Amino acid sequence: MDGRETLHYDAETDTYWARIASHPDSVPIDVVSAVATISKTRPVELPPVYHDIGPHEFEALADVTITDAALGELYDSVTYAGYEVTVHGDGVICIRPPPDKPPEER
């Protein structure tokens, strides 16, 4: 996912929205890419996904889109690098920045 092209910000809800790039297996990569773009950090400078999310939650993120894509109402939420990340069954990723970080520090 190229975060500059697919990441959208809703100032009213202080939420970033992205769409899964291509395949459900790319969800963890898409999450890292989006958080890196939001935080103005290189992806390699972020913590390993397994460190913050854990293997079971990591698999659940991809499973939401694999098994429930047609239902759209299903989702799974995790915290990664301080950001609240929700992956919806319809392929939308919602990212909320840490509440203690002002916008100019994200």
N, C-alpha and C positions, 0 to 999 in steps of 0.2 A: 504494500500500500504506500502510495506517495502521499503522506499526510498533508502536504500543501494543497493537493488537488481534491482530496476526499474528506477532509476534516472540516467540519462546520461548527461555529460557536453560536450558542444562544445566550445572549447577555441577560435576558430576562430570568433564565433559570440557572445561569452560570454553569452551563453544561456543554460539553463538546460531543458531537455526533459524528460517527464514521460508519462506513459500510465495509463488511468483510470483503477483502480484495477479490478472491476468486474461489477458494475452496475452504471448507470448514477446517481442514488441517492447518490453514494459515492463520487461524484466530490468534494464537499466542504471538505470532510475528506481527500481526496487525495491531494488537494491543501494545506491544513494545514500541512499535513505530509511532503510533498515535501519542502515547505518553511522552516519548522522546520529543516529538514535534511540539506538544503543548508545553513541556518543561524546558524547551530549548536546550536539550541535552542530547549528546550522541547516544545511540542505542547501547553501545558497548560500555557506557558509563553508568547505565542503570543496573540495578541488581538482577541477577539471573531470575528468570521467571519462576523456576522451581523453588527458589529461595523464598520469595514473597507469597507465591500462590500455593505451592505444594502440588505434588503429582496428581492427587485425586481431583482437586479443583481445576487443575490444568486440563485434565481429560474431560471434565464436565463442561468446560467452556466449548470445546469442539463438539461434544455430544449434543449440546442444545441445538446446534444448527444442523447436525447430521440427522437426528431423529425427529426433530420437531419443527423443521423449517416451514412446513405448510401451516402450522398452527400460530405462529407469530406472537402469541400471547405468552409463551413460555420463555423464561430467561434464567440466567444464573449470574450472580454478582460475587465479585471478589475485590480485595484491596491489593493493588500493585503499586509499589513505590509511593505509597501514601495517597494514591488516586483511587476513588471508588469506580470500579469498572463493571458495567452490566452488559452482558451479551444477550441479545434477544434472538429468539428462534427465527425471525425473518431476516437475520443477517446484519442488524443494526447494533453498533457498539456505542454505548453511552458512557462518557467519562466525566466524572465530577472531580475537580481539583480539591486538594486538601483545604478545609475551611480556614485554616490558619495562615494560608499563603495569599497575600494580596495579588491581584492580577499582574502587576508589573514584575513580580518575582517568579512567575510561572514559566 
